[in-house]
Amino acid sequence: MASDKSTDPSAPPVSAAQLRQKLLEKEMEKVSQYRKEQDAKQKELTKFTDEFLSHQVTEEEIATVRRLVMNAVEAGKLEAMVYSFPSELCTDSGRAINSNDPAWPQTLQGKAKEFFDRYQTFGKPQGYKLKAMIINFPGGMPGDVGFFLSWAPETK
């Protein structure tokens, strides 16, 4: 029966250099896996960005917004986040939204602009209100923008 160095008490121990090499190989595996994950995330973001900037809002996306609103109503809420996207897709990377600049809609592009235009055409005349907020701050920087649709009554 062949003996395993790690369990055979009469075998010499594994050298320190071999242990360091094993640790280095494990670290290299982790780095390689991390790079693969980052590459996949970047490809996904690139695909999302291309679609966000070049495609129109789909019927499915409109139906999703309506479902989110109805789910919020069922839960007794007067507001729902109906859309989100990376702040980098604003012309100013979300600065106007973050500082509550009244001109924030002018920084929108792609589907976000189309959603805002649809709100202006269909939602606002029906009494809805729309606000945009930065919803996370990875590394202290503006992350994603959330569009919140509200049907709360006017307060005086």
N, C-alpha and C positions, 0 to 999 in steps of 0.2 A: 504494500500500500504506500503510495507516494505521500510524503509528509509536506505539510504546509508550513512555511517559515514562520508565519504569525502564530501558529499553535504548537509547533514543535519546540520544546524547551531546550533541546540540544543544538538547534540550528543557530547560527550567528544572527544577531539582530540586523534589521534593515539599516543601511547606512543613513547618516544624517543628510547626506547629499541626495539620496533616493527619496527621503521624506520631503525635502524641500522641492524636489522635482515634481513629486506627486501634488504638493500644494500649488505649485505654479501651474500645473496642468489643469487643476480644478478651477483656479482663478481665470485661466485663459478660456475655459469652457463657459464660465459665467459671463465674461466679457463678450464672447462670441454670441451667446444667447441674447444678451442685452442688446447688442448691435442688430441682431435679426429682428427683435421686437421693435426697436426704434425704427428700423427700415420699414417694417410693416405698418407702423403707426404713421410714418411720413407718407407712404404710398396712399394710405387711407385718407389722410388729410388732403393730399394733393387731389385725389379723386373727388372728395367732398367739395374742395375749393373750386375745382373746375366746373362741377355741376352747379354749385351755388352761384357762381358768377355767369354761367352761360346758359343755364336752363331756366325754364319758367316754373312757377309754382304749379304743382300737379293737383288734380282733382283729389287724389288720395291725401295730400297734405292739407287741403282745405277741409276734407272730411275729418281728418285727425284733429284739427283745431275745433271743429264743431263738437266732436266727441269729448275733448278736454273740457270745453265749456259746460257741456251737459253733465259730465261727471262732477265738476265743481259745484254745479247747482244741486245735484243730488246729495252732495256732501254738505250742503248748507253754506257754501262759500259765495262771495260776491266778486271773486277775482280768480284768474287762472293764468299760469304761465303757459303760453300757447306755442312758443317757438324759441329756439336758442341757436346761437352760432358763435364761432370764435370772434372775439373783438378785433383781431387782426384783419378781418374782412371789412371793417369800416375804413374809410379813407384816412381817418386819424387814429386808428387802432383803439377806438373806444373812448378817447379822451373827452369828447363832447358829451357822451352819454354819462360817463363817470362824474363829470362836473355839473351835470344837469343843465347844460347849455340849451336854451330854447331852439337853437338851430341844429340840434343833433340829427334830425331826419335827413339833413343835407349830406351827412357823412355815410349814409346807407348806400349799399350797392347790391346788385344781384337780387337774389330771392328776398333778402331783407327789405330792400326798397320796394319790391313788388308787394310783399306782405303789407308794408306801411301804406302803399298806394291803395291796396284793396280795403284796408281799414278806413282810409279817408273817404273812399267811394261808397262802401257798404256799411261799415261798422259805426262810424261817427254819426251819420244821419239817423241811425237806429238808437242812439243814446249810449253807445259803448265808449269807453275811454281806453287809451293805449298808453302804457309807459314802458320805457326801455331802461333796464338796469344792468350793471355789471354784476353777475351772480357768483363769481369766484375770482380769487386773486392768487393764482399760482406764482410762487416766488415774489409775491408783493406787487405783481403787475396785473393789470386788467386781463381777465381770462375770457370767459364767455359772456355774451350779451343775452339777456332773457327779455322777451316781449311778454308783457302782462296785460291781458285784456280784462277790463272791469265793467261791471254792470251795476255797480253800487249807485244808490240815489245821490243826487247832488246835495252837498251839505252847505248850509248857509252860515 
